[in-house]
Amino acid sequence: MADRRRPWEDPKSYALSMLGIGLVGLGLTVADSVVLVAIGAALTLAGAVVARRTR
């Protein structure tokens, strides 16, 4: 577990994930938009993929 990186050590994947989570939250609450939720989920998944590839 000691070799596990912290999320903020890879700013690109962290930013993608946070943006995705923000869009999912916005789509579920304020905008009530399935499109925003789908885009947010895709960005969150992209952040996870980028984090895995940079390890």
PDB file with one MODEL, atoms N, CA, C and O in Angstrom:
MODEL        1
ATOM      1  N   MET A   1       0.809  -1.196   0.000  1.00  0.00           N
ATOM      2  CA  MET A   1       0.000   0.000   0.000  1.00  0.00           C
ATOM      3  C   MET A   1       0.854   1.263   0.000  1.00  0.00           C
ATOM      4  O   MET A   1       0.375   2.335  -0.370  1.00  0.00           O
ATOM      5  N   ALA A   2       2.077   1.149   0.400  1.00  0.00           N
ATOM      6  CA  ALA A   2       2.934   2.330   0.489  1.00  0.00           C
ATOM      7  C   ALA A   2       3.246   2.910  -0.889  1.00  0.00           C
ATOM      8  O   ALA A   2       3.543   4.098  -1.010  1.00  0.00           O
ATOM      9  N   ASP A   3       3.178   2.078  -1.925  1.00  0.00           N
ATOM     10  CA  ASP A   3       3.490   2.576  -3.266  1.00  0.00           C
ATOM     11  C   ASP A   3       2.289   3.207  -3.948  1.00  0.00           C
ATOM     12  O   ASP A   3       2.400   3.679  -5.079  1.00  0.00           O
ATOM     13  N   ARG A   4       1.151   3.222  -3.286  1.00  0.00           N
ATOM     14  CA  ARG A   4      -0.062   3.816  -3.871  1.00  0.00           C
ATOM     15  C   ARG A   4       0.055   5.339  -3.906  1.00  0.00           C
ATOM     16  O   ARG A   4       0.406   5.967  -2.907  1.00  0.00           O
ATOM     17  N   ARG A   5      -0.241   5.917  -5.054  1.00  0.00           N
ATOM     18  CA  ARG A   5      -0.127   7.371  -5.222  1.00  0.00           C
ATOM     19  C   ARG A   5      -1.371   8.064  -4.722  1.00  0.00           C
ATOM     20  O   ARG A   5      -2.469   7.509  -4.777  1.00  0.00           O
ATOM     21  N   ARG A   6      -1.203   9.253  -4.242  1.00  0.00           N
ATOM     22  CA  ARG A   6      -2.326  10.084  -3.805  1.00  0.00           C
ATOM     23  C   ARG A   6      -2.960  10.726  -5.034  1.00  0.00           C
ATOM     24  O   ARG A   6      -2.262  10.973  -6.017  1.00  0.00           O
ATOM     25  N   PRO A   7      -4.269  11.006  -5.008  1.00  0.00           N
ATOM     26  CA  PRO A   7      -4.941  11.571  -6.192  1.00  0.00           C
ATOM     27  C   PRO A   7      -4.353  12.901  -6.641  1.00  0.00           C
ATOM     28  O   PRO A   7      -4.280  13.169  -7.840  1.00  0.00           O
ATOM     29  N   TRP A   8      -3.936  13.729  -5.707  1.00  0.00           N
ATOM     30  CA  TRP A   8      -3.436  15.053  -6.067  1.00  0.00           C
ATOM     31  C   TRP A   8      -2.010  15.014  -6.597  1.00  0.00           C
ATOM     32  O   TRP A   8      -1.491  16.048  -7.016  1.00  0.00           O
ATOM     33  N   GLU A   9      -1.358  13.846  -6.591  1.00  0.00           N
ATOM     34  CA  GLU A   9      -0.024  13.726  -7.164  1.00  0.00           C
ATOM     35  C   GLU A   9      -0.068  13.642  -8.689  1.00  0.00           C
ATOM     36  O   GLU A   9       0.955  13.820  -9.349  1.00  0.00           O
ATOM     37  N   ASP A  10      -1.232  13.374  -9.243  1.00  0.00           N
ATOM     38  CA  ASP A  10      -1.429  13.359 -10.692  1.00  0.00           C
ATOM     39  C   ASP A  10      -2.539  14.361 -11.018  1.00  0.00           C
ATOM     40  O   ASP A  10      -3.709  13.987 -11.108  1.00  0.00           O
ATOM     41  N   PRO A  11      -2.169  15.639 -11.194  1.00  0.00           N
ATOM     42  CA  PRO A  11      -3.174  16.692 -11.324  1.00  0.00           C
ATOM     43  C   PRO A  11      -4.142  16.507 -12.498  1.00  0.00           C
ATOM     44  O   PRO A  11      -5.306  16.894 -12.401  1.00  0.00           O
ATOM     45  N   LYS A  12      -3.678  15.926 -13.593  1.00  0.00           N
ATOM     46  CA  LYS A  12      -4.545  15.773 -14.760  1.00  0.00           C
ATOM     47  C   LYS A  12      -5.704  14.817 -14.463  1.00  0.00           C
ATOM     48  O   LYS A  12      -6.858  15.141 -14.743  1.00  0.00           O
ATOM     49  N   SER A  13      -5.412  13.667 -13.908  1.00  0.00           N
ATOM     50  CA  SER A  13      -6.488  12.714 -13.620  1.00  0.00           C
ATOM     51  C   SER A  13      -7.374  13.218 -12.487  1.00  0.00           C
ATOM     52  O   SER A  13      -8.583  12.989 -12.492  1.00  0.00           O
ATOM     53  N   TYR A  14      -6.778  13.900 -11.521  1.00  0.00           N
ATOM     54  CA  TYR A  14      -7.552  14.459 -10.408  1.00  0.00           C
ATOM     55  C   TYR A  14      -8.531  15.515 -10.919  1.00  0.00           C
ATOM     56  O   TYR A  14      -9.693  15.541 -10.512  1.00  0.00           O
ATOM     57  N   ALA A  15      -8.058  16.380 -11.808  1.00  0.00           N
ATOM     58  CA  ALA A  15      -8.918  17.429 -12.366  1.00  0.00           C
ATOM     59  C   ALA A  15     -10.049  16.830 -13.201  1.00  0.00           C
ATOM     60  O   ALA A  15     -11.191  17.280 -13.111  1.00  0.00           O
ATOM     61  N   LEU A  16      -9.737  15.822 -14.010  1.00  0.00           N
ATOM     62  CA  LEU A  16     -10.776  15.170 -14.813  1.00  0.00           C
ATOM     63  C   LEU A  16     -11.840  14.548 -13.912  1.00  0.00           C
ATOM     64  O   LEU A  16     -13.037  14.682 -14.165  1.00  0.00           O
ATOM     65  N   SER A  17     -11.396  13.874 -12.872  1.00  0.00           N
ATOM     66  CA  SER A  17     -12.348  13.227 -11.965  1.00  0.00           C
ATOM     67  C   SER A  17     -13.207  14.241 -11.222  1.00  0.00           C
ATOM     68  O   SER A  17     -14.417  14.056 -11.092  1.00  0.00           O
ATOM     69  N   MET A  18     -12.588  15.309 -10.737  1.00  0.00           N
ATOM     70  CA  MET A  18     -13.348  16.320 -10.005  1.00  0.00           C
ATOM     71  C   MET A  18     -14.342  17.040 -10.919  1.00  0.00           C
ATOM     72  O   MET A  18     -15.469  17.320 -10.510  1.00  0.00           O
ATOM     73  N   LEU A  19     -13.930  17.340 -12.148  1.00  0.00           N
ATOM     74  CA  LEU A  19     -14.838  17.961 -13.115  1.00  0.00           C
ATOM     75  C   LEU A  19     -16.008  17.025 -13.423  1.00  0.00           C
ATOM     76  O   LEU A  19     -17.158  17.458 -13.505  1.00  0.00           O
ATOM     77  N   GLY A  20     -15.704  15.754 -13.591  1.00  0.00           N
ATOM     78  CA  GLY A  20     -16.754  14.772 -13.855  1.00  0.00           C
ATOM     79  C   GLY A  20     -17.738  14.656 -12.707  1.00  0.00           C
ATOM     80  O   GLY A  20     -18.949  14.602 -12.923  1.00  0.00           O
ATOM     81  N   ILE A  21     -17.218  14.618 -11.477  1.00  0.00           N
ATOM     82  CA  ILE A  21     -18.088  14.533 -10.302  1.00  0.00           C
ATOM     83  C   ILE A  21     -18.951  15.790 -10.202  1.00  0.00           C
ATOM     84  O   ILE A  21     -20.134  15.715  -9.867  1.00  0.00           O
ATOM     85  N   GLY A  22     -18.356  16.936 -10.494  1.00  0.00           N
ATOM     86  CA  GLY A  22     -19.116  18.184 -10.470  1.00  0.00           C
ATOM     87  C   GLY A  22     -20.241  18.189 -11.490  1.00  0.00           C
ATOM     88  O   GLY A  22     -21.351  18.634 -11.195  1.00  0.00           O
ATOM     89  N   LEU A  23     -19.959  17.697 -12.684  1.00  0.00           N
ATOM     90  CA  LEU A  23     -20.995  17.656 -13.724  1.00  0.00           C
ATOM     91  C   LEU A  23     -22.101  16.658 -13.383  1.00  0.00           C
ATOM     92  O   LEU A  23     -23.274  16.907 -13.658  1.00  0.00           O
ATOM     93  N   VAL A  24     -21.722  15.530 -12.784  1.00  0.00           N
ATOM     94  CA  VAL A  24     -22.741  14.571 -12.364  1.00  0.00           C
ATOM     95  C   VAL A  24     -23.645  15.207 -11.309  1.00  0.00           C
ATOM     96  O   VAL A  24     -24.869  15.093 -11.380  1.00  0.00           O
ATOM     97  N   GLY A  25     -23.039  15.872 -10.340  1.00  0.00           N
ATOM     98  CA  GLY A  25     -23.833  16.543  -9.305  1.00  0.00           C
ATOM     99  C   GLY A  25     -24.731  17.625  -9.882  1.00  0.00           C
ATOM    100  O   GLY A  25     -25.898  17.742  -9.507  1.00  0.00           O
ATOM    101  N   LEU A  26     -24.184  18.409 -10.788  1.00  0.00           N
ATOM    102  CA  LEU A  26     -24.969  19.460 -11.431  1.00  0.00           C
ATOM    103  C   LEU A  26     -26.118  18.869 -12.250  1.00  0.00           C
ATOM    104  O   LEU A  26     -27.241  19.371 -12.216  1.00  0.00           O
ATOM    105  N   GLY A  27     -25.824  17.817 -12.972  1.00  0.00           N
ATOM    106  CA  GLY A  27     -26.850  17.186 -13.799  1.00  0.00           C
ATOM    107  C   GLY A  27     -27.952  16.539 -12.986  1.00  0.00           C
ATOM    108  O   GLY A  27     -29.104  16.497 -13.417  1.00  0.00           O
ATOM    109  N   LEU A  28     -27.605  16.031 -11.808  1.00  0.00           N
ATOM    110  CA  LEU A  28     -28.614  15.378 -10.972  1.00  0.00           C
ATOM    111  C   LEU A  28     -29.450  16.366 -10.174  1.00  0.00           C
ATOM    112  O   LEU A  28     -30.616  16.095  -9.888  1.00  0.00           O
ATOM    113  N   THR A  29     -28.877  17.505  -9.812  1.00  0.00           N
ATOM    114  CA  THR A  29     -29.597  18.411  -8.913  1.00  0.00           C
ATOM    115  C   THR A  29     -30.166  19.635  -9.621  1.00  0.00           C
ATOM    116  O   THR A  29     -31.384  19.789  -9.700  1.00  0.00           O
ATOM    117  N   VAL A  30     -29.322  20.488 -10.126  1.00  0.00           N
ATOM    118  CA  VAL A  30     -29.756  21.787 -10.643  1.00  0.00           C
ATOM    119  C   VAL A  30     -30.340  21.678 -12.048  1.00  0.00           C
ATOM    120  O   VAL A  30     -31.470  22.103 -12.289  1.00  0.00           O
ATOM    121  N   ALA A  31     -29.576  21.113 -12.967  1.00  0.00           N
ATOM    122  CA  ALA A  31     -29.992  21.112 -14.370  1.00  0.00           C
ATOM    123  C   ALA A  31     -30.968  19.990 -14.711  1.00  0.00           C
ATOM    124  O   ALA A  31     -31.701  20.085 -15.694  1.00  0.00           O
ATOM    125  N   ASP A  32     -30.982  18.923 -13.901  1.00  0.00           N
ATOM    126  CA  ASP A  32     -31.838  17.773 -14.164  1.00  0.00           C
ATOM    127  C   ASP A  32     -31.646  17.295 -15.608  1.00  0.00           C
ATOM    128  O   ASP A  32     -32.603  17.178 -16.374  1.00  0.00           O
ATOM    129  N   SER A  33     -30.390  17.026 -15.955  1.00  0.00           N
ATOM    130  CA  SER A  33     -30.048  16.705 -17.333  1.00  0.00           C
ATOM    131  C   SER A  33     -29.283  15.376 -17.409  1.00  0.00           C
ATOM    132  O   SER A  33     -28.244  15.202 -16.773  1.00  0.00           O
ATOM    133  N   VAL A  34     -29.815  14.461 -18.190  1.00  0.00           N
ATOM    134  CA  VAL A  34     -29.169  13.166 -18.391  1.00  0.00           C
ATOM    135  C   VAL A  34     -27.863  13.345 -19.163  1.00  0.00           C
ATOM    136  O   VAL A  34     -26.901  12.611 -18.940  1.00  0.00           O
ATOM    137  N   VAL A  35     -27.832  14.312 -20.061  1.00  0.00           N
ATOM    138  CA  VAL A  35     -26.628  14.561 -20.864  1.00  0.00           C
ATOM    139  C   VAL A  35     -25.469  14.979 -19.962  1.00  0.00           C
ATOM    140  O   VAL A  35     -24.356  14.478 -20.127  1.00  0.00           O
ATOM    141  N   LEU A  36     -25.704  15.887 -19.011  1.00  0.00           N
ATOM    142  CA  LEU A  36     -24.645  16.305 -18.088  1.00  0.00           C
ATOM    143  C   LEU A  36     -24.164  15.141 -17.230  1.00  0.00           C
ATOM    144  O   LEU A  36     -22.968  15.011 -16.971  1.00  0.00           O
ATOM    145  N   VAL A  37     -25.081  14.306 -16.796  1.00  0.00           N
ATOM    146  CA  VAL A  37     -24.701  13.141 -15.990  1.00  0.00           C
ATOM    147  C   VAL A  37     -23.837  12.197 -16.815  1.00  0.00           C
ATOM    148  O   VAL A  37     -22.846  11.668 -16.310  1.00  0.00           O
ATOM    149  N   ALA A  38     -24.194  11.981 -18.065  1.00  0.00           N
ATOM    150  CA  ALA A  38     -23.424  11.081 -18.928  1.00  0.00           C
ATOM    151  C   ALA A  38     -22.033  11.647 -19.206  1.00  0.00           C
ATOM    152  O   ALA A  38     -21.048  10.910 -19.170  1.00  0.00           O
ATOM    153  N   ILE A  39     -21.945  12.931 -19.479  1.00  0.00           N
ATOM    154  CA  ILE A  39     -20.639  13.562 -19.721  1.00  0.00           C
ATOM    155  C   ILE A  39     -19.797  13.510 -18.449  1.00  0.00           C
ATOM    156  O   ILE A  39     -18.602  13.220 -18.510  1.00  0.00           O
ATOM    157  N   GLY A  40     -20.405  13.786 -17.305  1.00  0.00           N
ATOM    158  CA  GLY A  40     -19.690  13.734 -16.043  1.00  0.00           C
ATOM    159  C   GLY A  40     -19.174  12.344 -15.727  1.00  0.00           C
ATOM    160  O   GLY A  40     -18.045  12.184 -15.263  1.00  0.00           O
ATOM    161  N   ALA A  41     -20.000  11.336 -15.979  1.00  0.00           N
ATOM    162  CA  ALA A  41     -19.566   9.959 -15.748  1.00  0.00           C
ATOM    163  C   ALA A  41     -18.403   9.592 -16.676  1.00  0.00           C
ATOM    164  O   ALA A  41     -17.463   8.914 -16.260  1.00  0.00           O
ATOM    165  N   ALA A  42     -18.470  10.038 -17.921  1.00  0.00           N
ATOM    166  CA  ALA A  42     -17.385   9.758 -18.865  1.00  0.00           C
ATOM    167  C   ALA A  42     -16.088  10.444 -18.431  1.00  0.00           C
ATOM    168  O   ALA A  42     -15.015   9.849 -18.530  1.00  0.00           O
ATOM    169  N   LEU A  43     -16.174  11.674 -17.958  1.00  0.00           N
ATOM    170  CA  LEU A  43     -14.970  12.372 -17.495  1.00  0.00           C
ATOM    171  C   LEU A  43     -14.389  11.730 -16.243  1.00  0.00           C
ATOM    172  O   LEU A  43     -13.170  11.646 -16.096  1.00  0.00           O
ATOM    173  N   THR A  44     -15.243  11.282 -15.350  1.00  0.00           N
ATOM    174  CA  THR A  44     -14.764  10.605 -14.153  1.00  0.00           C
ATOM    175  C   THR A  44     -14.060   9.303 -14.527  1.00  0.00           C
ATOM    176  O   THR A  44     -13.006   8.986 -13.976  1.00  0.00           O
ATOM    177  N   LEU A  45     -14.630   8.560 -15.445  1.00  0.00           N
ATOM    178  CA  LEU A  45     -14.004   7.334 -15.921  1.00  0.00           C
ATOM    179  C   LEU A  45     -12.682   7.630 -16.630  1.00  0.00           C
ATOM    180  O   LEU A  45     -11.712   6.890 -16.468  1.00  0.00           O
ATOM    181  N   ALA A  46     -12.640   8.700 -17.407  1.00  0.00           N
ATOM    182  CA  ALA A  46     -11.401   9.091 -18.083  1.00  0.00           C
ATOM    183  C   ALA A  46     -10.316   9.437 -17.064  1.00  0.00           C
ATOM    184  O   ALA A  46      -9.148   9.104 -17.266  1.00  0.00           O
ATOM    185  N   GLY A  47     -10.690  10.096 -15.984  1.00  0.00           N
ATOM    186  CA  GLY A  47      -9.730  10.403 -14.933  1.00  0.00           C
ATOM    187  C   GLY A  47      -9.147   9.150 -14.313  1.00  0.00           C
ATOM    188  O   GLY A  47      -7.952   9.098 -14.022  1.00  0.00           O
ATOM    189  N   ALA A  48      -9.980   8.138 -14.109  1.00  0.00           N
ATOM    190  CA  ALA A  48      -9.500   6.871 -13.553  1.00  0.00           C
ATOM    191  C   ALA A  48      -8.556   6.165 -14.527  1.00  0.00           C
ATOM    192  O   ALA A  48      -7.553   5.584 -14.115  1.00  0.00           O
ATOM    193  N   VAL A  49      -8.881   6.218 -15.813  1.00  0.00           N
ATOM    194  CA  VAL A  49      -8.023   5.588 -16.826  1.00  0.00           C
ATOM    195  C   VAL A  49      -6.675   6.302 -16.907  1.00  0.00           C
ATOM    196  O   VAL A  49      -5.633   5.651 -16.986  1.00  0.00           O
ATOM    197  N   VAL A  50      -6.689   7.620 -16.887  1.00  0.00           N
ATOM    198  CA  VAL A  50      -5.437   8.388 -16.930  1.00  0.00           C
ATOM    199  C   VAL A  50      -4.584   8.075 -15.698  1.00  0.00           C
ATOM    200  O   VAL A  50      -3.365   7.944 -15.805  1.00  0.00           O
ATOM    201  N   ALA A  51      -5.216   7.957 -14.543  1.00  0.00           N
ATOM    202  CA  ALA A  51      -4.464   7.649 -13.317  1.00  0.00           C
ATOM    203  C   ALA A  51      -3.835   6.274 -13.401  1.00  0.00           C
ATOM    204  O   ALA A  51      -2.702   6.087 -12.956  1.00  0.00           O
ATOM    205  N   ARG A  52      -4.540   5.315 -13.959  1.00  0.00           N
ATOM    206  CA  ARG A  52      -3.987   3.952 -14.088  1.00  0.00           C
ATOM    207  C   ARG A  52      -2.825   3.919 -15.074  1.00  0.00           C
ATOM    208  O   ARG A  52      -1.831   3.231 -14.839  1.00  0.00           O
ATOM    209  N   ARG A  53      -2.942   4.647 -16.161  1.00  0.00           N
ATOM    210  CA  ARG A  53      -1.895   4.619 -17.191  1.00  0.00           C
ATOM    211  C   ARG A  53      -0.618   5.316 -16.749  1.00  0.00           C
ATOM    212  O   ARG A  53       0.462   4.977 -17.231  1.00  0.00           O
ATOM    213  N   THR A  54      -0.716   6.274 -15.848  1.00  0.00           N
ATOM    214  CA  THR A  54       0.474   7.009 -15.432  1.00  0.00           C
ATOM    215  C   THR A  54       1.193   6.343 -14.270  1.00  0.00           C
ATOM    216  O   THR A  54       2.244   6.824 -13.844  1.00  0.00           O
ATOM    217  N   ARG A  55       0.658   5.256 -13.751  1.00  0.00           N
ATOM    218  CA  ARG A  55       1.341   4.553 -12.661  1.00  0.00           C
ATOM    219  C   ARG A  55       2.576   3.875 -13.094  1.00  0.00           C
ATOM    220  O   ARG A  55       3.252   3.245 -12.282  1.00  0.00           O
TER     221      ARG A  55
ENDMDL
END
